[in-house]
Amino acid sequence: NLATAYEGLQDNKKAVKNAENAVEIARLTFGNEHSETQQYINYLQQIKKISR
């Protein structure tokens, strides 16, 4: 997804924004407890730690 591309470019601000969008879409599509949603949430948490 775009978040990983921006992370690779070291643009953490855009990476976080796109990861947040991915989480929201996954929540709406699959629900909060779905494994794919949880993967997006975990990834978002990881890149938020990096961007501090």
MOPAC internal coordinates of N, CA, C and O (Angstrom, degrees):
PM7 1SCF
backbone

  N    0.0000 0     0.00 0     0.00 0    0    0    0
  C    1.4494 1     0.00 0     0.00 0    1    0    0
  C    1.5200 1   110.10 1     0.00 0    2    1    0
  O    1.2310 1   120.46 1    -6.40 1    3    2    1
  N    1.2934 1   116.73 1   173.60 1    3    2    1
  C    1.4651 1   121.05 1  -176.71 1    5    3    2
  C    1.5201 1   112.89 1   -62.83 1    6    5    3
  O    1.2310 1   120.14 1   148.39 1    7    6    5
  N    1.3086 1   117.33 1   -31.61 1    7    6    5
  C    1.4666 1   120.18 1  -179.13 1    9    7    6
  C    1.5204 1   110.73 1   -59.99 1   10    9    7
  O    1.2310 1   120.07 1   136.84 1   11   10    9
  N    1.3209 1   117.46 1   -43.16 1   11   10    9
  C    1.4661 1   119.45 1  -179.75 1   13   11   10
  C    1.5259 1   110.95 1   -68.16 1   14   13   11
  O    1.2310 1   120.32 1   145.88 1   15   14   13
  N    1.3202 1   117.00 1   -34.12 1   15   14   13
  C    1.4631 1   120.07 1   177.16 1   17   15   14
  C    1.5252 1   110.63 1   -64.67 1   18   17   15
  O    1.2310 1   120.54 1   134.15 1   19   18   17
  N    1.3243 1   116.57 1   -45.85 1   19   18   17
  C    1.4616 1   119.80 1   178.74 1   21   19   18
  C    1.5232 1   111.59 1   -66.37 1   22   21   19
  O    1.2310 1   120.43 1   144.64 1   23   22   21
  N    1.3215 1   116.78 1   -35.36 1   23   22   21
  C    1.4653 1   119.25 1   176.69 1   25   23   22
  C    1.5246 1   109.71 1   -63.07 1   26   25   23
  O    1.2310 1   120.49 1   137.90 1   27   26   25
  N    1.3249 1   116.67 1   -42.10 1   27   26   25
  C    1.4591 1   121.23 1   177.47 1   29   27   26
  C    1.5187 1   112.36 1   -61.38 1   30   29   27
  O    1.2310 1   120.63 1   148.59 1   31   30   29
  N    1.3183 1   116.40 1   -31.41 1   31   30   29
  C    1.4671 1   121.64 1   177.31 1   33   31   30
  C    1.5284 1   112.05 1   -85.98 1   34   33   31
  O    1.2310 1   120.94 1  -177.57 1   35   34   33
  N    1.3218 1   115.80 1     2.43 1   35   34   33
  C    1.4641 1   123.97 1  -179.22 1   37   35   34
  C    1.5297 1   112.30 1    61.48 1   38   37   35
  O    1.2310 1   120.78 1  -147.72 1   39   38   37
  N    1.3088 1   116.11 1    32.28 1   39   38   37
  C    1.4645 1   121.88 1   174.01 1   41   39   38
  C    1.5288 1   106.70 1  -104.34 1   42   41   39
  O    1.2310 1   121.32 1  -101.98 1   43   42   41
  N    1.3263 1   115.08 1    78.02 1   43   42   41
  C    1.4597 1   120.77 1  -171.90 1   45   43   42
  C    1.5211 1   113.08 1   -66.60 1   46   45   43
  O    1.2310 1   119.99 1   149.54 1   47   46   45
  N    1.3202 1   117.62 1   -30.46 1   47   46   45
  C    1.4643 1   119.87 1   179.05 1   49   47   46
  C    1.5324 1   110.51 1   -62.00 1   50   49   47
  O    1.2310 1   120.44 1   132.78 1   51   50   49
  N    1.3329 1   116.76 1   -47.22 1   51   50   49
  C    1.4625 1   120.55 1   178.40 1   53   51   50
  C    1.5266 1   110.98 1   -70.06 1   54   53   51
  O    1.2310 1   120.30 1   146.39 1   55   54   53
  N    1.3293 1   117.04 1   -33.61 1   55   54   53
  C    1.4664 1   120.52 1   177.97 1   57   55   54
  C    1.5225 1   110.32 1   -62.16 1   58   57   55
  O    1.2310 1   120.44 1   134.68 1   59   58   57
  N    1.3279 1   116.76 1   -45.32 1   59   58   57
  C    1.4655 1   120.72 1   179.89 1   61   59   58
  C    1.5249 1   110.20 1   -63.57 1   62   61   59
  O    1.2310 1   120.41 1   134.84 1   63   62   61
  N    1.3191 1   116.82 1   -45.16 1   63   62   61
  C    1.4685 1   120.23 1  -178.95 1   65   63   62
  C    1.5254 1   110.93 1   -59.68 1   66   65   63
  O    1.2310 1   120.20 1   134.87 1   67   66   65
  N    1.3193 1   117.23 1   -45.13 1   67   66   65
  C    1.4597 1   120.50 1  -179.11 1   69   67   66
  C    1.5197 1   111.96 1   -70.51 1   70   69   67
  O    1.2310 1   119.95 1   146.01 1   71   70   69
  N    1.3211 1   117.70 1   -33.99 1   71   70   69
  C    1.4626 1   120.63 1   176.12 1   73   71   70
  C    1.5249 1   110.31 1   -66.98 1   74   73   71
  O    1.2310 1   120.30 1   141.36 1   75   74   73
  N    1.3256 1   117.04 1   -38.64 1   75   74   73
  C    1.4714 1   120.35 1   176.35 1   77   75   74
  C    1.5239 1   110.51 1   -62.28 1   78   77   75
  O    1.2310 1   120.48 1   139.08 1   79   78   77
  N    1.3224 1   116.69 1   -40.92 1   79   78   77
  C    1.4663 1   120.45 1   177.42 1   81   79   78
  C    1.5268 1   110.77 1   -63.43 1   82   81   79
  O    1.2310 1   120.44 1   138.82 1   83   82   81
  N    1.3261 1   116.76 1   -41.18 1   83   82   81
  C    1.4639 1   120.89 1   179.57 1   85   83   82
  C    1.5251 1   110.92 1   -63.40 1   86   85   83
  O    1.2310 1   120.48 1   139.63 1   87   86   85
  N    1.3295 1   116.69 1   -40.37 1   87   86   85
  C    1.4658 1   120.70 1   178.07 1   89   87   86
  C    1.5251 1   109.74 1   -62.61 1   90   89   87
  O    1.2310 1   120.22 1   134.83 1   91   90   89
  N    1.3035 1   117.19 1   -45.17 1   91   90   89
  C    1.4674 1   120.73 1  -178.63 1   93   91   90
  C    1.5298 1   111.20 1   -62.87 1   94   93   91
  O    1.2310 1   120.41 1   136.53 1   95   94   93
  N    1.3158 1   116.82 1   -43.47 1   95   94   93
  C    1.4672 1   120.45 1   178.65 1   97   95   94
  C    1.5256 1   110.47 1   -63.82 1   98   97   95
  O    1.2310 1   120.41 1   136.83 1   99   98   97
  N    1.3233 1   116.83 1   -43.17 1   99   98   97
  C    1.4688 1   120.43 1   179.28 1  101   99   98
  C    1.5245 1   110.93 1   -63.53 1  102  101   99
  O    1.2310 1   120.46 1   139.53 1  103  102  101
  N    1.3221 1   116.73 1   -40.47 1  103  102  101
  C    1.4726 1   119.84 1   178.19 1  105  103  102
  C    1.5243 1   111.19 1   -61.77 1  106  105  103
  O    1.2310 1   120.65 1   136.20 1  107  106  105
  N    1.3161 1   116.37 1   -43.80 1  107  106  105
  C    1.4643 1   120.27 1  -179.94 1  109  107  106
  C    1.5283 1   111.83 1   -68.53 1  110  109  107
  O    1.2310 1   120.80 1   145.41 1  111  110  109
  N    1.3224 1   116.07 1   -34.59 1  111  110  109
  C    1.4590 1   120.86 1  -176.33 1  113  111  110
  C    1.5204 1   112.73 1   -81.84 1  114  113  111
  O    1.2310 1   120.88 1   132.39 1  115  114  113
  N    1.3443 1   115.93 1   -47.61 1  115  114  113
  C    1.4633 1   120.69 1  -170.98 1  117  115  114
  C    1.5234 1   114.53 1  -109.43 1  118  117  115
  O    1.2310 1   120.44 1   158.61 1  119  118  117
  N    1.3204 1   116.76 1   -21.39 1  119  118  117
  C    1.4610 1   120.58 1  -172.72 1  121  119  118
  C    1.5214 1   110.34 1    98.73 1  122  121  119
  O    1.2310 1   120.90 1   -17.65 1  123  122  121
  N    1.3112 1   115.88 1   162.35 1  123  122  121
  C    1.4615 1   121.64 1  -172.44 1  125  123  122
  C    1.5254 1   113.72 1   -70.37 1  126  125  123
  O    1.2310 1   120.08 1   150.87 1  127  126  125
  N    1.3254 1   117.46 1   -29.13 1  127  126  125
  C    1.4648 1   120.82 1  -174.49 1  129  127  126
  C    1.5259 1   113.82 1   -92.11 1  130  129  127
  O    1.2310 1   119.89 1   176.15 1  131  130  129
  N    1.3055 1   117.82 1    -3.85 1  131  130  129
  C    1.4667 1   121.35 1  -178.58 1  133  131  130
  C    1.5241 1   110.20 1   -65.72 1  134  133  131
  O    1.2310 1   120.52 1   -33.77 1  135  134  133
  N    1.3210 1   116.61 1   146.23 1  135  134  133
  C    1.4701 1   121.02 1  -176.38 1  137  135  134
  C    1.5258 1   112.49 1   -61.35 1  138  137  135
  O    1.2310 1   119.98 1   142.56 1  139  138  137
  N    1.3131 1   117.63 1   -37.44 1  139  138  137
  C    1.4645 1   119.94 1   179.52 1  141  139  138
  C    1.5275 1   110.82 1   -67.37 1  142  141  139
  O    1.2310 1   120.40 1   138.84 1  143  142  141
  N    1.3130 1   116.83 1   -41.16 1  143  142  141
  C    1.4638 1   120.78 1   176.10 1  145  143  142
  C    1.5210 1   109.78 1   -60.21 1  146  145  143
  O    1.2310 1   120.50 1   136.51 1  147  146  145
  N    1.3118 1   116.66 1   -43.49 1  147  146  145
  C    1.4653 1   120.97 1  -179.90 1  149  147  146
  C    1.5263 1   111.24 1   -63.28 1  150  149  147
  O    1.2310 1   119.72 1   144.16 1  151  150  149
  N    1.3247 1   118.13 1   -35.84 1  151  150  149
  C    1.4654 1   121.14 1   176.73 1  153  151  150
  C    1.5277 1   110.70 1   -63.44 1  154  153  151
  O    1.2310 1   120.52 1   136.58 1  155  154  153
  N    1.3231 1   116.61 1   -43.42 1  155  154  153
  C    1.4625 1   120.24 1   178.24 1  157  155  154
  C    1.5287 1   111.14 1   -64.42 1  158  157  155
  O    1.2310 1   120.54 1   139.73 1  159  158  157
  N    1.3217 1   116.57 1   -40.27 1  159  158  157
  C    1.4647 1   120.51 1   178.61 1  161  159  158
  C    1.5263 1   110.28 1   -63.21 1  162  161  159
  O    1.2310 1   120.25 1   135.21 1  163  162  161
  N    1.3252 1   117.12 1   -44.79 1  163  162  161
  C    1.4665 1   120.99 1   179.17 1  165  163  162
  C    1.5192 1   111.28 1   -62.26 1  166  165  163
  O    1.2310 1   120.49 1   137.25 1  167  166  165
  N    1.3289 1   116.66 1   -42.75 1  167  166  165
  C    1.4612 1   120.27 1   178.33 1  169  167  166
  C    1.5266 1   110.73 1   -62.68 1  170  169  167
  O    1.2310 1   120.40 1   136.93 1  171  170  169
  N    1.3211 1   116.85 1   -43.07 1  171  170  169
  C    1.4635 1   120.99 1   178.27 1  173  171  170
  C    1.5234 1   110.61 1   -58.95 1  174  173  171
  O    1.2310 1   120.20 1   135.72 1  175  174  173
  N    1.3138 1   117.23 1   -44.28 1  175  174  173
  C    1.4642 1   120.86 1   178.87 1  177  175  174
  C    1.5236 1   110.98 1   -61.50 1  178  177  175
  O    1.2310 1   120.19 1   140.16 1  179  178  177
  N    1.3264 1   117.25 1   -39.84 1  179  178  177
  C    1.4630 1   121.15 1   179.67 1  181  179  178
  C    1.5228 1   111.51 1   -63.57 1  182  181  179
  O    1.2310 1   120.20 1   132.60 1  183  182  181
  N    1.3279 1   117.22 1   -47.40 1  183  182  181
  C    1.4592 1   117.92 1  -177.00 1  185  183  182
  C    1.5224 1   111.98 1   -73.60 1  186  185  183
  O    1.2310 1   120.00 1   154.50 1  187  186  185
  N    1.3218 1   117.61 1   -25.50 1  187  186  185
  C    1.4661 1   119.09 1   174.17 1  189  187  186
  C    1.5243 1   110.24 1   -65.90 1  190  189  187
  O    1.2310 1   119.86 1   142.93 1  191  190  189
  N    1.3291 1   117.87 1   -37.07 1  191  190  189
  C    1.4648 1   121.45 1   177.31 1  193  191  190
  C    1.5236 1   110.59 1   -64.51 1  194  193  191
  O    1.2310 1   120.65 1   138.63 1  195  194  193
  N    1.3219 1   116.36 1   -41.37 1  195  194  193
  C    1.4621 1   121.50 1  -179.19 1  197  195  194
  C    1.5243 1   111.02 1   -65.66 1  198  197  195
  O    1.2310 1   120.34 1   142.44 1  199  198  197
  N    1.3203 1   116.95 1   -37.56 1  199  198  197
  C    1.4661 1   120.60 1  -173.16 1  201  199  198
  C    1.5200 1   113.77 1   -81.55 1  202  201  199
  O    1.2310 1   120.11 1  -179.42 1  203  202  201
  N    1.3062 1   117.40 1     0.58 1  203  202  201
  C    1.4766 1   119.54 1   179.41 1  205  203  202
  C    1.4944 1   111.68 1   -73.30 1  206  205  203
  O    1.2310 1   120.10 1   180.00 1  207  206  205

